[in-house]
């Protein structure tokens, strides 16, 4: 009796290439729904960041816990997740309400497509041996407004913050952690890994649950004052950027 041949499984979808293709359809943020969202989060300075394109529309497919057949399209803020060389490895998506003043009314408002592990959304700076790392894009951009010359990276979650690959030559790492259990765990793991590699680590602690909440409640000047107390005085460039933020 001939053996039954099992059908071949379909090849796994190349999610990294899908992420890169999705980003190619994006357009600059200024004048879009994403610009309104950033404005609502007090992040107007981030509107020209090339890492944050906006797709014309972005499909939201419901998870297994949602009703089937309820695919919908929403505006979305995309975030390019890259490796240390700048190669796109994934894309983060935050679905937005039609007016951009809040996130969309869907179950999973944030999702990532591609290979996210170890990589992050990068906002370049001019200081080669300092870096600020945090979770959400909004959190990291809030700190970047005070320290614009320092490179920043958003890992997009506490677990991925813990696994972030650190660049060679890094001297001092600031961890802008979220004040919740996942944020504290991710920051603690990243601290241990960095210190094992001989990198100086300083925590940046928010007054509320995260730095974007601080920015929205305190304003940029008081956020700068709050951060100033946590900056290492030996980092001349970091101090210079604080002075510029205070003078603005």
C-alpha positions as CSV (number, residue, x, y, z in Angstrom):
1,X,0.0,0.0,0.0
2,X,1.6,3.3,-1.0
3,X,2.4,5.7,1.7
4,X,0.4,8.9,2.0
5,X,2.5,11.9,1.3
6,X,1.9,14.7,3.8
7,X,1.5,18.1,2.1
8,X,4.3,20.4,2.4
9,X,3.8,23.3,4.9
10,X,3.8,26.7,3.2
11,X,7.0,28.6,3.5
12,X,7.2,31.0,6.4
13,X,6.3,34.6,5.4
14,X,9.3,36.9,5.3
15,X,8.1,39.4,7.9
16,X,11.3,41.4,7.7
17,X,10.8,42.1,4.0
18,X,7.1,42.8,4.6
19,X,8.1,45.4,7.2
20,X,10.5,47.0,4.7
21,X,7.9,47.1,2.0
22,X,5.4,48.6,4.4
23,X,7.8,51.4,5.3
24,X,8.4,52.2,1.6
25,X,4.7,53.2,1.3
26,X,5.1,55.7,4.2
27,X,5.2,59.5,3.8
28,X,6.6,62.2,6.0
29,X,4.6,63.1,9.2
30,X,4.1,66.9,8.8
31,X,0.5,67.8,7.9
32,X,-0.8,64.3,8.6
33,X,-2.9,62.6,11.3
34,X,0.4,61.4,12.9
35,X,1.5,65.0,13.3
36,X,-1.8,65.7,15.2
37,X,-1.1,62.7,17.4
38,X,2.5,63.9,18.2
39,X,1.2,67.3,18.9
40,X,-1.4,65.9,21.4
41,X,1.6,64.2,23.2
42,X,3.6,67.5,23.3
43,X,6.1,66.0,20.7
44,X,5.9,68.6,17.9
45,X,9.7,68.5,17.6
46,X,9.6,64.9,16.4
47,X,7.5,65.6,13.3
48,X,10.5,65.6,10.9
49,X,12.0,62.3,12.2
50,X,12.7,60.0,9.2
51,X,12.2,57.0,11.5
52,X,8.4,57.9,11.8
53,X,6.6,57.7,8.5
54,X,2.9,57.6,8.0
55,X,1.2,55.1,5.6
56,X,-1.8,56.2,3.6
57,X,-3.8,53.7,5.6
58,X,-2.9,50.7,7.7
59,X,-4.8,47.4,7.9
60,X,-5.7,46.2,11.4
61,X,-6.4,42.5,11.5
62,X,-8.2,41.3,14.7
63,X,-6.4,38.9,17.1
64,X,-7.8,35.5,18.0
65,X,-9.6,37.2,20.9
66,X,-11.6,39.5,18.6
67,X,-14.5,38.8,16.3
68,X,-13.5,37.3,13.0
69,X,-14.0,39.2,9.8
70,X,-13.6,42.6,11.4
71,X,-10.5,43.8,9.4
72,X,-10.4,47.6,9.4
73,X,-8.2,50.3,8.1
74,X,-6.9,53.2,10.4
75,X,-4.2,55.8,10.2
76,X,-1.1,54.7,12.0
77,X,2.2,56.1,13.1
78,X,4.9,53.7,11.9
79,X,8.4,53.4,13.4
80,X,11.3,51.9,11.6
81,X,13.2,49.4,13.8
82,X,16.8,49.1,12.7
83,X,19.9,47.2,13.6
84,X,23.2,49.0,14.6
85,X,24.1,49.5,10.9
86,X,20.8,51.2,10.1
87,X,19.2,48.2,8.3
88,X,15.5,48.0,8.7
89,X,14.6,44.8,10.7
90,X,11.0,45.5,11.7
91,X,8.3,48.1,11.8
92,X,6.3,49.2,14.8
93,X,2.7,50.4,14.2
94,X,0.5,52.5,16.5
95,X,-3.0,52.8,15.2
96,X,-4.6,56.2,15.6
97,X,-8.1,57.8,15.8
98,X,-9.2,59.6,12.6
99,X,-8.4,63.0,14.1
100,X,-5.1,61.9,15.5
101,X,-5.9,63.1,19.1
102,X,-5.8,59.6,20.5
103,X,-5.1,56.0,19.6
104,X,-7.6,54.0,17.6
105,X,-10.5,52.1,19.3
106,X,-9.0,48.6,18.6
107,X,-7.8,45.9,21.0
108,X,-4.1,45.9,20.1
109,X,-3.2,49.5,19.5
110,X,0.5,48.7,19.0
111,X,2.0,45.9,17.0
112,X,5.4,45.1,15.5
113,X,6.1,43.2,12.3
114,X,9.5,41.7,11.5
115,X,12.6,40.8,13.6
116,X,12.5,43.1,16.6
117,X,14.8,41.3,19.0
118,X,17.9,43.3,19.9
119,X,16.9,46.2,17.6
120,X,15.2,49.5,18.1
121,X,13.8,52.7,16.7
122,X,16.8,55.1,16.5
123,X,16.9,58.8,16.7
124,X,20.5,59.8,15.9
125,X,22.6,62.3,17.8
126,X,26.1,63.8,17.4
127,X,27.7,62.3,20.6
128,X,29.3,58.9,19.8
129,X,29.8,57.5,23.2
130,X,26.5,58.4,25.0
131,X,23.1,56.9,24.4
132,X,19.6,57.0,25.9
133,X,17.5,53.8,25.7
134,X,13.8,53.5,26.6
135,X,10.7,51.6,25.7
136,X,8.0,53.5,23.8
137,X,8.7,55.9,21.0
138,X,6.7,58.6,22.9
139,X,8.8,58.1,26.1
140,X,12.1,58.3,24.3
141,X,11.1,61.4,22.2
142,X,10.1,63.2,25.4
143,X,13.7,62.8,26.7
144,X,15.2,63.6,23.3
145,X,13.6,67.0,23.4
146,X,15.9,67.8,26.4
147,X,19.0,66.0,25.1
148,X,18.8,66.4,21.3
149,X,22.5,65.8,20.6
150,X,22.5,62.4,22.4
151,X,21.5,59.3,20.3
152,X,18.3,57.8,21.5
153,X,16.7,54.3,20.9
154,X,13.2,53.0,21.6
155,X,13.0,49.3,22.1
156,X,9.2,49.3,22.0
157,X,8.7,47.1,25.1
158,X,10.3,46.3,28.5
159,X,11.2,42.8,27.3
160,X,12.9,44.2,24.2
161,X,14.6,46.9,26.2
162,X,16.3,44.1,28.2
163,X,17.5,42.4,25.0
164,X,18.7,45.6,23.2
165,X,22.1,45.2,21.4
166,X,24.4,48.0,22.5
167,X,26.8,49.7,20.1
168,X,30.5,49.2,20.3
169,X,32.4,52.2,21.9
170,X,29.5,53.1,24.1
171,X,30.8,54.7,27.3
172,X,27.7,55.8,29.2
173,X,24.1,54.5,28.9
174,X,21.1,56.3,30.2
175,X,18.1,54.1,30.7
176,X,14.8,56.1,30.5
177,X,12.7,53.5,32.2
178,X,8.9,53.3,32.5
179,X,7.7,53.1,36.1
180,X,5.9,49.8,36.0
181,X,6.9,46.1,36.6
182,X,7.8,45.4,33.0
183,X,9.8,48.6,32.7
184,X,11.7,48.0,35.9
185,X,12.6,44.4,34.9
186,X,13.7,45.4,31.4
187,X,15.8,48.3,32.7
188,X,17.4,46.1,35.4
189,X,18.4,43.4,32.9
190,X,19.8,45.9,30.4
191,X,21.8,47.5,33.3
192,X,23.4,44.2,34.2
193,X,24.3,43.4,30.6
194,X,25.8,46.9,30.0
195,X,27.8,46.9,33.3
196,X,29.1,43.5,32.4
197,X,30.4,45.0,29.2
198,X,32.1,47.8,31.1
199,X,29.6,50.5,30.3
200,X,28.6,53.2,32.9
201,X,24.8,53.1,33.4
202,X,22.5,55.7,34.9
203,X,18.8,55.4,35.3
204,X,16.5,58.2,34.3
205,X,13.4,57.9,36.5
206,X,10.1,59.6,35.6
207,X,8.0,61.4,38.1
208,X,4.8,59.7,36.9
209,X,4.5,56.5,35.0
210,X,6.7,57.5,32.0
211,X,8.5,60.5,30.6
212,X,5.7,61.4,28.1
213,X,3.2,61.7,30.9
214,X,5.8,63.9,32.7
215,X,6.1,66.1,29.6
216,X,2.4,66.5,29.1
217,X,1.8,67.3,32.8
218,X,5.0,69.3,33.6
219,X,5.9,70.9,30.3
220,X,9.3,70.9,28.7
221,X,11.0,73.3,31.2
222,X,10.0,71.4,34.3
223,X,10.8,68.1,32.7
224,X,14.3,69.4,31.9
225,X,14.7,70.4,35.5
226,X,13.6,66.9,36.6
227,X,16.1,65.3,34.2
228,X,18.9,67.7,35.2
229,X,19.2,66.2,38.6
230,X,19.7,62.7,37.1
231,X,22.4,63.6,34.5
232,X,26.0,62.8,35.3
233,X,27.9,66.1,35.6
234,X,30.9,64.6,34.0
235,X,29.0,64.4,30.7
236,X,29.8,67.8,29.4
237,X,27.7,67.3,26.2
238,X,24.7,66.2,28.2
239,X,25.0,69.2,30.5
240,X,25.3,71.5,27.4
241,X,22.1,70.1,25.9
242,X,20.3,70.7,29.1
243,X,21.3,74.3,29.2
244,X,20.1,74.7,25.6
245,X,16.7,73.1,26.5
246,X,16.4,75.5,29.5
247,X,17.2,78.5,27.4
248,X,14.6,77.6,24.7
